[in-house]
């Protein structure tokens, strides 16, 4: 391979990773939108919980929720991709497997600490804070060890967990929705009371991190440089989601019926998470990624470059978006604006971004200027 070809390949790889950062930024900003809705007490819902049918408001509310709920599956999957990319870069730098595992475990510990302190204290949403970082941190500890398995073994184990969990969903929903047992909630079901609220079960959501890790191990291959690869992936995932949704039963807890109205066809179970929900949301995300890969030149200019920046400082953005929207929502609610609640949602969301984007830009600069500080784990 010539030097020119090697340089072009390196630039292509960097562009692809930048596109992944931008996709993570999209997920974070959408997550901010759905969270600020909880802060200003607006019922934005387009998913089901515990097998109970969703109660939808008018189209601006459910359409907002339909796209904002892409955030969590993308966040989980790209967390696994990031582990694979970090692993590869540290191996190139000569670090041992023990060094890499230690780094990941320390990062996971900081996730747990931030989740149970700042994120929990700052939450003022209409319901309890559901501790996504806690579940992510524990899943990261598991992955820091499971990554040593051969890819085929890890992939097989993930497939067994995903299929087994989906087959168990009817029993889980019937017996473990709002379970008082924290371990059952953490591993299988969910609960919103008592503290800590646990919505992201490890066996339900954790496999997404493992799948992302396996994807990240092969992300430098030429096939992933092509937008049509992500278009095909998106189309395939959407086909699976719609096929399972049409069949009813397996894959979702609230089967679709025409009497519900057509929009309920895309209203799927988030908690416990169904395979229809994952494939539908990740299918949409793959289509977005196809556009980002196809137009990499967009990502070096605002506003797309803001998405990249937020994705590169994702943990800081996540924690601070709870703090910032806590404060912003109090001001918006104090205004007592007339009109539908969705207006307050988008107003608070936009005001929060005005603060969060420059704040995250500043933090990323500080972290880059101090590469050996504790900030490297964040």
VOPAGU-2260 file (C-alpha; in pm, 1 decimal, decimal comma):
REM VOPAGU-2260
SITE   aa  ch    i         X         Y         Z
SITE  UNK   A    0       0,0       0,0       0,0
SITE  UNK   A    1     138,3     341,6     -94,9
SITE  UNK   A    2     182,1     627,7     152,1
SITE  UNK   A    3     -90,6     819,1     -30,1
SITE  UNK   A    4    -332,5     527,3      -2,7
SITE  UNK   A    5    -249,1     481,6     364,9
SITE  UNK   A    6    -311,4     851,0     428,8
SITE  UNK   A    7    -644,1     836,1     247,4
SITE  UNK   A    8    -746,4     530,0     447,7
SITE  UNK   A    9    -651,5     704,1     773,9
SITE  UNK   A   10    -852,1    1011,3     677,6
SITE  UNK   A   11   -1148,5     790,8     590,1
SITE  UNK   A   12   -1127,2     614,4     925,9
SITE  UNK   A   13   -1111,6     946,1    1112,1
SITE  UNK   A   14   -1411,3    1074,7     915,9
SITE  UNK   A   15   -1606,3     761,5    1004,4
SITE  UNK   A   16   -1524,8     797,0    1374,4
SITE  UNK   A   17   -1621,7    1165,1    1354,6
SITE  UNK   A   18   -1955,1    1057,4    1207,5
SITE  UNK   A   19   -2003,5     826,0    1506,5
SITE  UNK   A   20   -1924,8    1117,3    1738,9
SITE  UNK   A   21   -2183,1    1325,3    1555,4
SITE  UNK   A   22   -2441,2    1047,2    1590,3
SITE  UNK   A   23   -2370,8    1033,8    1963,5
SITE  UNK   A   24   -2418,7    1410,3    1970,6
SITE  UNK   A   25   -2755,5    1371,0    1799,6
SITE  UNK   A   26   -2854,2    1113,8    2062,7
SITE  UNK   A   27   -2748,8    1342,0    2348,4
SITE  UNK   A   28   -2938,3    1642,2    2216,4
SITE  UNK   A   29   -3249,9    1431,5    2159,7
SITE  UNK   A   30   -3209,4    1290,3    2510,7
SITE  UNK   A   31   -3204,5    1647,2    2637,5
SITE  UNK   A   32   -3534,0    1712,5    2460,0
SITE  UNK   A   33   -3714,3    1418,5    2616,3
SITE  UNK   A   34   -3569,3    1497,7    2959,7
SITE  UNK   A   35   -3660,1    1864,6    2948,7
SITE  UNK   A   36   -4016,1    1757,5    2872,5
SITE  UNK   A   37   -4017,4    1581,1    3208,1
SITE  UNK   A   38   -3871,4    1891,7    3372,9
SITE  UNK   A   39   -4152,1    2116,8    3244,9
SITE  UNK   A   40   -4418,0    1853,5    3322,8
SITE  UNK   A   41   -4522,1    1779,2    2963,5
SITE  UNK   A   42   -4633,8    1425,4    2882,3
SITE  UNK   A   43   -4421,1    1336,5    2580,6
SITE  UNK   A   44   -4470,5     964,2    2518,9
SITE  UNK   A   45   -4448,9     731,9    2218,9
SITE  UNK   A   46   -4348,1     408,2    2393,1
SITE  UNK   A   47   -4499,6     165,9    2641,6
SITE  UNK   A   48   -4396,4      56,9    2990,4
SITE  UNK   A   49   -4464,1    -271,9    3165,5
SITE  UNK   A   50   -4703,5    -393,5    2897,3
SITE  UNK   A   51   -4948,7    -108,7    2959,8
SITE  UNK   A   52   -5090,6      64,0    2648,1
SITE  UNK   A   53   -4958,2     412,9    2582,0
SITE  UNK   A   54   -5180,3     716,0    2625,4
SITE  UNK   A   55   -5083,9     950,8    2344,1
SITE  UNK   A   56   -5146,5    1321,7    2324,7
SITE  UNK   A   57   -5170,1    1521,2    2001,7
SITE  UNK   A   58   -4925,0    1466,1    1718,6
SITE  UNK   A   59   -4661,2    1727,1    1823,3
SITE  UNK   A   60   -4615,7    1536,0    2149,6
SITE  UNK   A   61   -4601,0    1180,1    2019,9
SITE  UNK   A   62   -4396,6    1273,8    1712,4
SITE  UNK   A   63   -4141,5    1443,0    1938,0
SITE  UNK   A   64   -4124,1    1133,4    2157,8
SITE  UNK   A   65   -4102,8     899,4    1859,1
SITE  UNK   A   66   -3767,9    1044,9    1756,7
SITE  UNK   A   67   -3625,7    1140,2    2095,5
SITE  UNK   A   68   -3647,6     779,1    2212,1
SITE  UNK   A   69   -3382,3     693,8    1951,9
SITE  UNK   A   70   -3137,7     838,7    2204,6
SITE  UNK   A   71   -3108,1     560,5    2462,4
SITE  UNK   A   72   -3039,5     267,1    2223,4
SITE  UNK   A   73   -2782,7     478,2    2035,4
SITE  UNK   A   74   -2617,8     585,5    2361,8
SITE  UNK   A   75   -2585,4     224,5    2477,7
SITE  UNK   A   76   -2460,6      89,7    2144,5
SITE  UNK   A   77   -2203,7     363,9    2087,4
SITE  UNK   A   78   -2074,0     315,4    2442,0
SITE  UNK   A   79   -1967,5     -31,2    2329,0
SITE  UNK   A   80   -1816,1     102,9    2006,6
SITE  UNK   A   81   -1612,9     348,5    2214,9
SITE  UNK   A   82   -1473,8      63,9    2425,7
SITE  UNK   A   83   -1349,3    -113,4    2113,2
SITE  UNK   A   84   -1190,8     204,2    1973,9
SITE  UNK   A   85   -1024,8     282,1    2308,4
SITE  UNK   A   86    -899,6     -75,9    2335,3
SITE  UNK   A   87    -742,5     -59,1    1989,2
SITE  UNK   A   88    -574,7     278,2    2049,9
SITE  UNK   A   89    -432,4     169,0    2385,6
SITE  UNK   A   90    -297,1    -152,8    2239,9
SITE  UNK   A   91    -121,4      49,8    1970,7
SITE  UNK   A   92      27,1     264,0    2247,0
SITE  UNK   A   93     174,5     -49,0    2405,8
SITE  UNK   A   94     -55,8     -79,0    2707,0
SITE  UNK   A   95    -129,4    -421,8    2851,8
SITE  UNK   A   96    -473,3    -580,9    2873,2
SITE  UNK   A   97    -459,2    -525,5    3247,4
SITE  UNK   A   98    -398,4    -153,1    3193,5
SITE  UNK   A   99    -697,3    -131,5    2959,8
SITE  UNK   A  100    -925,0    -319,7    3199,4
SITE  UNK   A  101    -814,4     -97,5    3487,5
SITE  UNK   A  102    -894,1     214,6    3284,3
SITE  UNK   A  103   -1241,2      86,6    3197,2
SITE  UNK   A  104   -1319,8     -12,8    3555,7
SITE  UNK   A  105   -1211,1     328,6    3686,9
SITE  UNK   A  106   -1428,5     497,2    3424,6
SITE  UNK   A  107   -1719,7     275,2    3524,0
SITE  UNK   A  108   -1669,9     368,5    3888,2
SITE  UNK   A  109   -1686,7     737,6    3798,6
SITE  UNK   A  110   -2007,3     673,2    3605,9
SITE  UNK   A  111   -2160,0     520,3    3917,2
SITE  UNK   A  112   -2038,6     807,7    4135,4
SITE  UNK   A  113   -2171,1    1079,6    3903,9
SITE  UNK   A  114   -2501,5     897,5    3862,9
SITE  UNK   A  115   -2569,9     858,6    4234,1
SITE  UNK   A  116   -2463,2    1213,9    4320,4
SITE  UNK   A  117   -2482,4    1502,2    4071,1
SITE  UNK   A  118   -2722,7    1342,5    3822,1
SITE  UNK   A  119   -2957,0    1216,2    4093,5
SITE  UNK   A  120   -2951,9    1539,1    4297,5
SITE  UNK   A  121   -3013,1    1763,7    3995,7
SITE  UNK   A  122   -3305,3    1566,4    3855,0
SITE  UNK   A  123   -3639,1    1745,1    3892,4
SITE  UNK   A  124   -3841,1    1565,3    3628,6
SITE  UNK   A  125   -4203,7    1460,7    3659,9
SITE  UNK   A  126   -4088,8    1113,3    3767,6
SITE  UNK   A  127   -3782,7     975,4    3945,1
SITE  UNK   A  128   -3440,5     972,4    3783,2
SITE  UNK   A  129   -3394,1     622,9    3641,4
SITE  UNK   A  130   -3015,6     589,2    3671,1
SITE  UNK   A  131   -2903,5     511,7    3317,2
SITE  UNK   A  132   -2538,6     581,3    3407,8
SITE  UNK   A  133   -2554,6     327,0    3688,9
SITE  UNK   A  134   -2664,4      55,8    3447,2
SITE  UNK   A  135   -2410,1     169,7    3189,4
SITE  UNK   A  136   -2131,5     163,1    3446,8
SITE  UNK   A  137   -2213,1    -187,4    3565,6
SITE  UNK   A  138   -2240,8    -308,0    3205,5
SITE  UNK   A  139   -1902,8    -149,1    3133,6
SITE  UNK   A  140   -1745,3    -346,5    3418,1
SITE  UNK   A  141   -1884,2    -668,4    3269,9
SITE  UNK   A  142   -1764,4    -573,1    2920,8
SITE  UNK   A  143   -1415,1    -485,4    3051,2
SITE  UNK   A  144   -1380,2    -857,7    3126,9
SITE  UNK   A  145   -1601,6   -1008,3    2853,7
SITE  UNK   A  146   -1401,8    -830,8    2581,3
SITE  UNK   A  147   -1125,9   -1089,0    2637,8
SITE  UNK   A  148   -1352,9   -1360,3    2496,6
SITE  UNK   A  149   -1317,0   -1461,6    2131,6
SITE  UNK   A  150   -1558,5   -1254,4    1920,3
SITE  UNK   A  151   -1758,3   -1561,5    1814,2
SITE  UNK   A  152   -1803,7   -1668,6    2175,8
SITE  UNK   A  153   -1903,3   -1318,9    2286,7
SITE  UNK   A  154   -2141,2   -1282,7    1992,7
SITE  UNK   A  155   -2302,6   -1619,3    2068,3
SITE  UNK   A  156   -2348,4   -1528,7    2433,5
SITE  UNK   A  157   -2507,4   -1196,9    2339,4
SITE  UNK   A  158   -2746,1   -1370,3    2098,4
SITE  UNK   A  159   -2854,4   -1614,6    2370,1
SITE  UNK   A  160   -2914,6   -1329,9    2616,5
SITE  UNK   A  161   -3113,0   -1121,8    2366,5
SITE  UNK   A  162   -3333,6   -1409,0    2249,4
SITE  UNK   A  163   -3378,6   -1547,0    2599,2
SITE  UNK   A  164   -3474,9   -1207,9    2736,3
SITE  UNK   A  165   -3728,5   -1149,7    2460,2
SITE  UNK   A  166   -3886,6   -1491,1    2521,2
SITE  UNK   A  167   -3908,8   -1410,1    2892,4
SITE  UNK   A  168   -4063,5   -1065,4    2839,8
SITE  UNK   A  169   -4428,2   -1163,3    2907,0
SITE  UNK   A  170   -4330,6   -1316,4    3240,7
SITE  UNK   A  171   -4101,0   -1025,2    3325,0
SITE  UNK   A  172   -4370,9    -769,4    3254,8
SITE  UNK   A  173   -4628,8    -960,8    3456,3
SITE  UNK   A  174   -4412,5   -1023,0    3762,4
SITE  UNK   A  175   -4121,6    -780,3    3761,5
SITE  UNK   A  176   -4265,2    -449,3    3644,5
SITE  UNK   A  177   -4237,7    -218,7    3946,1
SITE  UNK   A  178   -4074,2    -496,7    4147,5
SITE  UNK   A  179   -3962,7    -382,1    4496,1
SITE  UNK   A  180   -3655,0    -605,6    4471,5
SITE  UNK   A  181   -3361,9    -388,6    4354,6
SITE  UNK   A  182   -3161,5    -681,3    4214,5
SITE  UNK   A  183   -3452,3    -812,2    4008,6
SITE  UNK   A  184   -3516,2    -461,0    3880,8
SITE  UNK   A  185   -3148,7    -411,7    3800,5
SITE  UNK   A  186   -3106,6    -736,7    3608,7
SITE  UNK   A  187   -3450,3    -809,7    3461,6
SITE  UNK   A  188   -3739,6    -575,0    3524,9
SITE  UNK   A  189   -3771,5    -218,0    3641,8
SITE  UNK   A  190   -3902,5      -2,2    3922,8
SITE  UNK   A  191   -3961,6     367,3    3976,1
SITE  UNK   A  192   -3987,2     345,4    4357,2
SITE  UNK   A  193   -3822,7     323,4    4605,5
SITE  UNK   A  194   -3480,4     477,6    4546,9
SITE  UNK   A  195   -3288,8     405,7    4333,8
SITE  UNK   A  196   -3529,3     393,5    4041,2
SITE  UNK   A  197   -3400,2     133,3    3794,0
SITE  UNK   A  198   -3535,5     142,0    3440,8
SITE  UNK   A  199   -3242,4       9,3    3236,5
SITE  UNK   A  200   -3212,7    -359,5    3322,9
SITE  UNK   A  201   -2871,6    -511,4    3261,2
SITE  UNK   A  202   -2999,4    -814,8    3071,1
SITE  UNK   A  203   -3238,8    -600,4    2870,0
SITE  UNK   A  204   -3008,3    -313,2    2775,7
SITE  UNK   A  205   -2658,8    -445,5    2846,4
SITE  UNK   A  206   -2634,5    -655,9    2527,1
SITE  UNK   A  207   -2650,2    -336,5    2321,2
SITE  UNK   A  208   -2312,6    -236,5    2464,5
SITE  UNK   A  209   -2169,7    -575,9    2375,3
SITE  UNK   A  210   -2309,1    -554,7    2022,1
SITE  UNK   A  211   -2160,4    -207,0    1987,4
SITE  UNK   A  212   -1825,1    -340,2    2106,5
SITE  UNK   A  213   -1824,4    -612,6    1840,4
SITE  UNK   A  214   -1917,6    -356,3    1576,9
SITE  UNK   A  215   -1637,7    -129,1    1697,3
SITE  UNK   A  216   -1379,7    -404,8    1653,7
SITE  UNK   A  217   -1449,5    -411,6    1278,8
SITE  UNK   A  218   -1544,7     -48,1    1219,6
SITE  UNK   A  219   -1220,2      24,5    1031,8
SITE  UNK   A  220   -1309,2    -217,3     751,9
SITE  UNK   A  221   -1380,3     -66,9     408,3
SITE  UNK   A  222   -1743,3    -178,1     407,4
SITE  UNK   A  223   -1820,4      64,4     689,9
SITE  UNK   A  224   -1688,5     357,9     488,2
SITE  UNK   A  225   -1981,3     328,8     249,9
SITE  UNK   A  226   -2306,1     514,0     320,9
SITE  UNK   A  227   -2499,3     238,4     144,6
SITE  UNK   A  228   -2382,6      -6,2     411,7
SITE  UNK   A  229   -2560,6     198,9     677,6
SITE  UNK   A  230   -2860,1     249,9     448,4
SITE  UNK   A  231   -2887,6    -126,2     406,9
SITE  UNK   A  232   -2845,9    -179,5     780,5
SITE  UNK   A  233   -3115,6      75,9     853,5
SITE  UNK   A  234   -3355,3     -76,0     601,7
SITE  UNK   A  235   -3289,2    -425,2     736,3
SITE  UNK   A  236   -3343,5    -325,6    1099,1
SITE  UNK   A  237   -3664,7    -142,1    1013,4
SITE  UNK   A  238   -3787,9    -445,8     819,3
SITE  UNK   A  239   -3724,0    -667,5    1122,5
SITE  UNK   A  240   -3900,0    -419,7    1352,4
SITE  UNK   A  241   -4206,2    -389,4    1131,4
SITE  UNK   A  242   -4217,5    -763,5    1068,4
SITE  UNK   A  243   -4213,6    -841,2    1440,8
SITE  UNK   A  244   -4465,8    -566,4    1507,7
SITE  UNK   A  245   -4702,7    -704,4    1245,2
SITE  UNK   A  246   -4673,2   -1055,6    1387,6
SITE  UNK   A  247   -4747,1    -937,8    1742,4
SITE  UNK   A  248   -4656,9   -1126,5    2058,0
SITE  UNK   A  249   -4284,0   -1202,4    2050,7
SITE  UNK   A  250   -4080,5    -887,1    2045,2
SITE  UNK   A  251   -4337,0    -656,7    2201,1
SITE  UNK   A  252   -4580,5    -658,3    2492,6
SITE  UNK   A  253   -4863,7    -447,7    2348,6
SITE  UNK   A  254   -4965,0    -601,6    2013,5
SITE  UNK   A  255   -5091,9    -362,6    1750,4
SITE  UNK   A  256   -5456,0    -357,5    1648,8
SITE  UNK   A  257   -5613,2    -125,4    1389,1
SITE  UNK   A  258   -5862,6      -1,1    1647,2
SITE  UNK   A  259   -5578,2     174,8    1830,1
SITE  UNK   A  260   -5500,8     399,8    1534,8
SITE  UNK   A  261   -5217,2     364,0    1286,3
SITE  UNK   A  262   -4963,6     557,3    1494,9
SITE  UNK   A  263   -4966,3     281,4    1757,9
SITE  UNK   A  264   -4791,8      56,5    1507,3
SITE  UNK   A  265   -4466,6     240,7    1590,3
SITE  UNK   A  266   -4536,5     271,5    1964,4
SITE  UNK   A  267   -4332,8     -12,1    2113,7
SITE  UNK   A  268   -4214,9    -135,5    2452,7
SITE  UNK   A  269   -3919,8      57,9    2592,8
SITE  UNK   A  270   -3936,3     -85,7    2944,3
SITE  UNK   A  271   -3882,2    -377,4    2950,7
SITE  UNK   A  272   -3707,5    -319,7    2616,2
SITE  UNK   A  273   -3844,6    -514,9    2323,3
SITE  UNK   A  274   -3660,5    -628,9    2013,9
SITE  UNK   A  275   -3902,9    -425,1    1802,5
SITE  UNK   A  276   -3807,7    -113,7    1996,8
SITE  UNK   A  277   -3434,7    -173,4    1956,0
SITE  UNK   A  278   -3446,3    -260,3    1587,4
SITE  UNK   A  279   -3680,4      29,0    1506,1
SITE  UNK   A  280   -3475,7     292,6    1688,9
SITE  UNK   A  281   -3137,7     161,0    1570,6
SITE  UNK   A  282   -3276,1     136,2    1217,5
SITE  UNK   A  283   -3358,1     507,4    1225,6
SITE  UNK   A  284   -3014,3     579,1    1373,0
SITE  UNK   A  285   -2844,7     383,4    1092,4
SITE  UNK   A  286   -3016,7     601,5     834,5
SITE  UNK   A  287   -2892,2     913,4    1013,5
SITE  UNK   A  288   -2541,6     766,2    1024,7
SITE  UNK   A  289   -2558,3     696,1     651,0
SITE  UNK   A  290   -2619,8    1067,0     590,4
SITE  UNK   A  291   -2336,3    1165,4     825,0
SITE  UNK   A  292   -2090,1     927,8     655,2
SITE  UNK   A  293   -2199,0    1046,5     310,1
SITE  UNK   A  294   -2155,5    1412,1     401,1
SITE  UNK   A  295   -1849,3    1409,1     623,3
SITE  UNK   A  296   -1764,2    1762,4     508,0
SITE  UNK   A  297   -2067,2    1886,8     701,9
SITE  UNK   A  298   -1910,5    1775,6    1028,3
SITE  UNK   A  299   -1631,0    2031,9    1027,5
SITE  UNK   A  300   -1869,4    2328,8    1013,8
SITE  UNK   A  301   -2132,9    2455,0    1256,3
SITE  UNK   A  302   -2393,5    2347,9    1345,8
SITE  UNK   A  303   -2292,1    1989,4    1260,7
SITE  UNK   A  304   -1953,3    2038,6    1427,8
SITE  UNK   A  305   -2139,7    2108,9    1752,8
SITE  UNK   A  306   -2281,9    1757,9    1735,1
SITE  UNK   A  307   -1931,1    1615,3    1699,0
SITE  UNK   A  308   -1808,2    1819,5    1993,5
SITE  UNK   A  309   -2096,7    1707,9    2217,0
SITE  UNK   A  310   -2038,2    1347,0    2116,4
SITE  UNK   A  311   -1668,8    1371,6    2202,3
SITE  UNK   A  312   -1751,1    1497,4    2553,0
SITE  UNK   A  313   -2060,8    1284,4    2597,3
SITE  UNK   A  314   -2036,1    1209,3    2969,3
SITE  UNK   A  315   -1982,7    1575,0    3060,0
SITE  UNK   A  316   -2272,6    1679,7    2836,9
SITE  UNK   A  317   -2499,3    1414,3    2985,3
SITE  UNK   A  318   -2438,5    1509,4    3347,3
SITE  UNK   A  319   -2446,5    1883,8    3281,4
SITE  UNK   A  320   -2763,4    1868,1    3072,8
SITE  UNK   A  321   -2949,4    1751,9    3384,6
SITE  UNK   A  322   -2804,2    2038,3    3589,0
SITE  UNK   A  323   -2866,3    2302,2    3322,1
SITE  UNK   A  324   -3220,3    2188,3    3239,8
SITE  UNK   A  325   -3299,9    2183,0    3610,5
SITE  UNK   A  326   -3229,3    2556,3    3623,1
SITE  UNK   A  327   -3371,5    2648,1    3282,2
SITE  UNK   A  328   -3698,4    2463,9    3339,9
SITE  UNK   A  329   -3757,8    2646,0    3666,7
SITE  UNK   A  330   -3733,7    2975,5    3481,5
SITE  UNK   A  331   -3960,4    2861,0    3199,3
SITE  UNK   A  332   -4221,9    2730,4    3442,3
SITE  UNK   A  333   -4207,7    3058,6    3635,5
SITE  UNK   A  334   -4302,4    3245,4    3316,3
SITE  UNK   A  335   -4633,8    3055,7    3312,2
SITE  UNK   A  336   -4654,1    3083,9    2935,1
SITE  UNK   A  337   -4994,6    3039,5    2769,7
SITE  UNK   A  338   -5052,1    2774,1    2508,3
SITE  UNK   A  339   -4972,1    2402,3    2487,3
SITE  UNK   A  340   -4696,9    2246,5    2695,3
SITE  UNK   A  341   -4498,8    2144,0    2388,2
SITE  UNK   A  342   -4406,4    2510,1    2339,3
SITE  UNK   A  343   -4247,5    2516,8    2685,1
SITE  UNK   A  344   -4061,6    2194,5    2599,4
SITE  UNK   A  345   -3893,9    2335,7    2289,6
SITE  UNK   A  346   -3828,3    2675,0    2449,0
SITE  UNK   A  347   -3652,9    2521,5    2751,2
SITE  UNK   A  348   -3463,8    2278,9    2525,7
SITE  UNK   A  349   -3330,4    2559,7    2303,3
SITE  UNK   A  350   -3233,9    2778,7    2598,4
SITE  UNK   A  351   -3048,4    2487,6    2755,7
SITE  UNK   A  352   -2850,4    2423,7    2438,1
SITE  UNK   A  353   -2740,8    2787,7    2432,5
SITE  UNK   A  354   -2566,9    2714,9    2763,2
SITE  UNK   A  355   -2463,2    2353,5    2707,2
SITE  UNK   A  356   -2287,1    2387,2    2371,1
SITE  UNK   A  357   -2030,5    2652,8    2477,0
SITE  UNK   A  358   -1993,5    2489,0    2819,2
SITE  UNK   A  359   -1911,9    2153,1    2659,4
SITE  UNK   A  360   -1674,6    2323,0    2413,5
SITE  UNK   A  361   -1486,9    2474,9    2707,1
SITE  UNK   A  362   -1470,3    2141,3    2889,4
SITE  UNK   A  363   -1339,3    1955,9    2584,1
SITE  UNK   A  364   -1061,4    2213,1    2552,1
SITE  UNK   A  365    -965,0    2174,8    2918,6
SITE  UNK   A  366    -959,1    1795,9    2888,2
SITE  UNK   A  367    -739,7    1806,3    2579,8
SITE  UNK   A  368    -501,0    2046,7    2752,9
SITE  UNK   A  369    -468,7    1806,4    3047,7
SITE  UNK   A  370    -445,4    1459,1    2891,1
SITE  UNK   A  371    -305,7    1291,5    3204,4
SITE  UNK   A  372    -554,6    1432,8    3454,4
SITE  UNK   A  373    -858,0    1259,2    3600,8
SITE  UNK   A  374   -1057,5    1413,6    3315,7
SITE  UNK   A  375    -922,7    1147,9    3078,4
SITE  UNK   A  376   -1167,5     902,3    3236,0
SITE  UNK   A  377   -1459,5    1130,4    3155,0
